[in-house]
Amino acid sequence: MTEEKLTIDYQHYSGIEELPASDRELAEAAVNAMKASYAPYSRFNVGAAVRLEDGTVVIGANQENAAFPSGLCAERTALFSAGASYPRKAVVEIAVAGGAGMTLNAEPVPPCGACRQVMMETQVRAGRNMSILLVGADSVYKFSRVQDLMPFSFEKL
């Protein structure tokens, strides 16, 4: 038996205003996408924005349903919309923002496991890394690839 260590590199910003312009634009799009959230049950609004390789930005928001678990997270809404509308364009970056009552959380809200798996499939499908911005009012985390959020991921067999 050997003991091994896993380390994850990421950048920590003290808010959206500290981001480079391109990342700031995507983060703001995710925050604005929270307005399209339909969350009458959890009252927790999440917005996501993805940037395609040609610069196109596609948004998504969580959509709840009384027939739980028939709703869908913001990340998957944005990624599936991008895949359906632009099937031949790679997703190069995703930003996720969320909070209760349409108010952005101070700290970033990480994606659920199902969203992380869809992010991994999207990255594998594109054949290139997809960066991730997790956006909070007081902190933003930037990861350079999905494996940093989901080590030992399940990939195509």
CORMOSUL-V494810 format. One record per helix or strand of 2 or more residues. SS is the DSSP state (H for helix, E for strand). FROM is the first residue (numbers start at 1). TO is the last residue. Records with the same first field share a line. If there is no record, write none. Layout:
SS: FROM-TO / FROM-TO
//
This chain:
E: 11-13 / 44-52 / 57-61 / 91-100 / 131-135 / 140-143
H: 16-18 / 21-36 / 74-85 / 113-126 / 146-148
//
